[in-house]
Amino acid sequence: MQRRQFILSGIAIAAASSLGIGVWGWQQSFTPNHANRDLVLSALLPALLLGALPTAATLAEAELIRTKTAIADFIPFLPLRQQQELHQLFNLLAQRLTQLGLTGHLSHLTSLSLPQRLSLLAAWRDSYLQLLQQAYHGLRELLYGAYYGQPEHWAALPYQALRLR
């Protein structure tokens, strides 16, 4: 085997194996991973609910835990395609390499400061990529729905529950 053939075969093997790992990782991203979901929600919930959470740290943490539970309870009622998209988003945001592509930050979402998380969400909202806008709006609607769907948060909104006779 000549040197050139050895180098080219090494490059071909590396490309084929990385493609295989990429396809395998892409397929694995659709499966639910509760640890990834909790990691991403722990990072993004305080940023999206800034100003709505109580100022006391223990009360705010209790509200975040209840909201995460409400999200976990609601996801199975979504259509299967939306469930898969959410699981994929949570899994991709929990992995460093794909998180770098989606956020531009190599460090974990939980290690980002609150202003960095807010600017990240604003960048997704204003992005020219439809996929990032879809991720922002989907997460925002899910998280707001889970938080404000709880009756004790209705007082902050001008909302009166309907009375059925």
WOCOR-V911123 format. One line per field, one symbol per residue. ss: DSSP state (@ for helix, = for strand, . for the rest). phi: phi as a letter, one per 30 degrees, with the letter a starting at -180 (. if undefined). burial: b if it has 9 or more other C-alpha atoms within 8 Angstrom, else e. A space follows every 50 residues. Layout:
ss: ???
phi: ???
burial: ???
This chain:
ss: ..@@@@@@@@@@@@@@@@@@@@@@@@@@.....@@@@@@@@@@@@@@@.. ......@@@@@@@@@@@@@@@@@@@....@@@@@@@@@@@@@@@.@@@@@ @@@.....@@@..@@@@@@@@@@@@....@@@@@@@@@@@@@@@@@@@.. @@@@@@.........
phi: .dddddddddddddddddddddddddddddddbddddddddddcedddcd jcddddddddddddddddddddddedddeeddddddddddddddcddddd ddcicdddeddddddddddddddddcdddddddddddddddddddddddd edcdddcdbcddccc
burial: eeeeebeeeeeeeeeeeeeeeeeeeeeebbbbeeebbbbbbbbbbbbbbe eebeeeeebbeebbeebbebbeebeeeeeeeebbbebbbbbbbbebebbb eeeeeeebbbebeeeebbebbeebbebeeeebbebbbeebebbbebbbbe eebbeeeeeeeeeee
